[in-house]
Amino acid sequence: MQTFSTAAVPRWRFVGALAIVYVVWGTTYYALGVAMRTLPPVLMNGVRFLVAGAVMLMWAQWRGQAWPTRREWWGCALIGTLMAFAAMALVVLAQRLGIGSGLMATVVTTMPMWLALWTRLGGERVPATSWAGLVLGAAGAALLALEGDFGATPLGALCAFAAPLCWSLGSYASRRVALPAPAMAAGAQWLIGGAVGLAVAWSVEPGARTVDVSAVSAASWWAWGYLVVMGTLVTLNCYLWLLQHTSVALAGSYSFVNPLVALAVGVGLGGERLTGWVFVAMPLILAGLALIAYGPALLAWGRRGWLPVRGRLQPAGASGSSAP
């Protein structure tokens, strides 16, 4: 079992890092919508990751991390293309096609379910609790598809559900390919994914070649800057720090909070409307996510809690000794 030494780390740093990951990543979906008001979505996303990747690579080199080898560059290229380009481009396209930011964040929580499936197909053992989580999550996703935005924009719904599929493939690939140190790997993946996005936008996206910078609104610039600085550089480093100083389960608990934050921001600031299916689907998706992420631990906790109860309810003579 992996252990973490936290004696020298002030508690406020854990609270602060978790708060940033919980809140900021939950608000990025709304920020994407604001940035896309006057910026082409694929171009905007590509430049975002290109800039963030360059900054991250310089920071990783300043910390003394070695440059990727040729083999590691290929691994970063695969993951960056799947995650920073394909998955994120599908997110912005889904939102451009009418999928609300809160709903998009909820759909993204289906990613661990896909990842569990790829893990099993790859020959690794998947606990029974994860399969139960897959069933619950699939039921939640099916109900989520009944939400009004999905019915109104079938192509947007297709992009929305394809985004976590691509992200899960990239996540699974990251366990199979050679990669450099985490910060260097993140920078290389973002740089390549951003470059691919920029090339695709330049080739096929309407308006990408003729962007009038003076016509881009201040709100879009602020949103884009927020995505680069807070949504990518600050929050990802907080997440990497949490992975080094606490459990993977606690660091990954943002998956439960981000959809709630995104829904609240989308409804409160973006005027998004929900028909009600999301409130039925979300508990199923979150329960499925809990079983996938924490299933064995929850099962062990339940057994520990149940055995003492059984002992207290046991009849007096059943222990093998009789009362005088």
Summary of the structure (lengths in Angstrom):
residues: 324
radius of gyration: 22.2
end to end distance: 46.4
largest distance: 94.5
contacts: 1112
relative contact order: 0.20
helix: 77%
strand: 0%
